[in-house]
């Protein structure tokens, strides 16, 4: 599992952007929905699952994009499988923790 994590400091705390590394740099469009993974927003450092779990403890909000990233969110009981958005079969979920 290769996941990239971007850490963003927001006004309300830490935002983590967790993305499957293999889809970064790609644009997905379906009807009026779009995931633009070419954006610098998604670029960060490759992290292990254990490192991500440690970062999540300090996060206020998390964005999961890609099959592996969203699966991790579901595994950690952060993402409700019923609330996953799909764009060209790429799953995307957002979580507010605070």
C-alpha positions in Angstrom: 0.0 0.0 0.0 1.6 3.3 -1.1 -0.1 6.3 0.3 0.9 10.0 0.1 0.0 12.4 2.9 -0.1 16.1 2.6 -0.3 18.0 5.9 -2.1 21.4 5.7 -2.4 23.8 8.6 -5.9 25.4 8.6 -7.6 27.9 10.9 -9.3 25.1 12.8 -6.3 22.7 13.0 -4.5 20.1 10.9 -5.9 18.9 7.7 -4.6 15.6 6.4 -4.9 14.7 2.7 -4.4 10.9 2.3 -4.2 9.7 -1.4 -3.2 6.6 -3.2 0.2 7.4 -4.7 -0.6 5.8 -8.1 -3.4 8.2 -8.9 -1.7 11.5 -8.0 -1.3 13.6 -11.1 -4.6 12.4 -12.7 -7.8 14.2 -13.4 -11.1 12.3 -13.0 -14.3 13.7 -14.3 -17.8 12.2 -14.3 -20.8 14.4 -15.2 -20.6 17.4 -12.8 -18.1 15.7 -10.4 -14.4 16.2 -10.6 -11.3 15.0 -8.7 -8.3 16.9 -9.9 -5.3 15.1 -8.4 -3.0 17.3 -10.4 -3.4 20.0 -7.8 -0.6 20.7 -5.3 -3.2 20.1 -2.6 -2.7 16.3 -3.0 1.1 16.3 -3.1 2.9 15.3 0.0 5.2 12.6 1.4 4.8 8.8 1.1 3.8 7.5 4.6 3.3 4.1 6.1 0.0 3.0 7.5 1.4 3.3 11.0 2.7 6.8 10.4 -0.7 7.8 9.1 -2.4 6.4 12.2 -0.2 8.5 14.4 -0.9 11.7 12.3 -4.7 11.1 12.4 -4.6 11.5 16.2 -3.6 15.1 15.7 -5.8 15.9 12.7 -9.0 18.0 12.7 -10.1 17.0 9.2 -9.1 14.3 6.8 -9.6 13.8 3.1 -9.2 10.3 1.7 -8.9 9.7 -2.0 -8.3 6.4 -3.8 -9.2 2.8 -3.0 -6.4 2.2 -0.5 -6.8 5.5 1.2 -10.5 5.2 1.6 -10.2 1.6 2.7 -7.9 2.8 5.5 -10.5 5.3 6.5 -13.2 2.6 6.7 -10.8 0.3 8.5 -10.2 2.9 11.2 -14.0 3.6 11.5 -13.5 7.1 10.3 -15.4 6.8 7.0 -19.0 5.6 6.7 -19.1 3.3 3.6 -22.5 4.8 2.8 -21.1 8.3 2.4 -18.3 7.6 -0.1 -18.3 9.7 -3.3 -17.2 8.0 -6.5 -15.8 9.7 -9.6 -14.9 7.3 -12.4 -14.9 4.5 -9.8 -12.3 6.4 -7.6 -13.6 6.7 -4.0 -13.3 10.0 -2.1 -14.4 10.8 1.4 -14.0 13.7 3.8 -14.0 13.4 7.6 -14.3 16.1 10.3 -13.0 15.0 13.6 -13.3 18.1 15.7 
